[in-house]
Amino acid sequence: MTFLASACQEVEHKFKLRCVSTEYEILLLLYELEMASPSDLMPLQHGSSSTFYRCIDDLHQKGLLRVERDSHDRRHSQYSLTDFARAVLDEKWHKIQSWTHERPAGAFAE
């Protein structure tokens, strides 16, 4: 399991709540994995298989996922983030890293 997905899953377990939507979970997984097939992603996410595939389709329609079909067998696909989606997540990742480094120093204390 990837770092971000694992951290979110731990928070969800401890607080007994859902922190991350299936769509965002898929984006985070692909952010860390770079490229993956459905069989790679399914065990790493929380959604049912029908929810997973609906979310994949929605993310693709929104222009956030790139789908590469196997030239020999069109049933096999690899998913990756579009350049736009990766750029947005890169920016947010840097903000998260900055926050985690500043927070212990009391930068956000009132």
Secondary structure, DSSP 8 states (H G I E B T S, - for coil): --HHHHHHHHHHHHHTS--S-HHHHHHHHHHHHSEE-HHHHGGGS-S-HHHHHHHHHHHHHTT-EEEEE-SS-TT-EEEEE-HHHHHHHHHHHHHHHHHHHHGGGTTT--
